Amino acid sequence: LMAAERMVPGQNYSPYMVQHVARYLWAMSICQGKTVVDLGCGDGYGTSMLSWVAETAEGIDLSREAVRESIRSYGSRQSIEISSEQQKNLIFNKSELEDLLNTLPDNPTSPVYRVADFSRPAELPNAEVGVCFEVLEHLEHPGELLQSISDSSLSRVLFSVPNPLAGGSHINPHHVNDWSLREIKNLFRNSDGQVTSYHQGLKRYQVKRG
């Protein structure tokens, strides 16, 4: 169901696309010079944006289809070669792989994309910053992801979750969980470390503190 809400440049003609891009623009200032993983990267455009400023950027998603499209749209020959042999065979057959290696550009700074279950700590890459935008509300057990992140090498994670005042599971059938602002704060207060909150308006897309 999460696929129904994926933001794909050129295919989503709504203000939500602008909101999503604004979030990644905000994240770029935090990810500059860092090793970054985009948790639930979808079709990969956000990971690509982060790669413009990050030392390295990796996008992971549970959806094989999403990772295929990410590589086709934003990958490079180097990013294909960085992936393990098992991963390449999982995503593309031999003829598809050969075509990609002939058509993808040379770009050593392009992001790497792979299929992974990021609720399992062993499948999370070593990185300094994690970006997890519009994912938690689609998970049956979001606590598993939060615990996996807590057990990983990530020192900072940027989350984005919808405010049910502007929607909610009763309106959006693709959401499994929707919390009030109070519940969201309580959810993160129970985790270790410092929590800072930000907000984004419906019409003014800049991400602001508070």
ABEGO torsion letter per residue (X at the ends): XAAAABBBBGABBBAAAAAAAAAAAAAAAAABGBBBBBBGAEAGAAAAAAAAABABBBBBBABAAAAAAAAAAABBAAAAAABBAAAAAAABBAAAAAAAAAABBBBAABBBBBBBBAABAAABBBBABBBBBGAAAABABAAAAAAAAAABABABBBBBBBBAAAEEAAABAABABBBBAAAAAAAAAABBEBBBBBBBBAABABBBBX
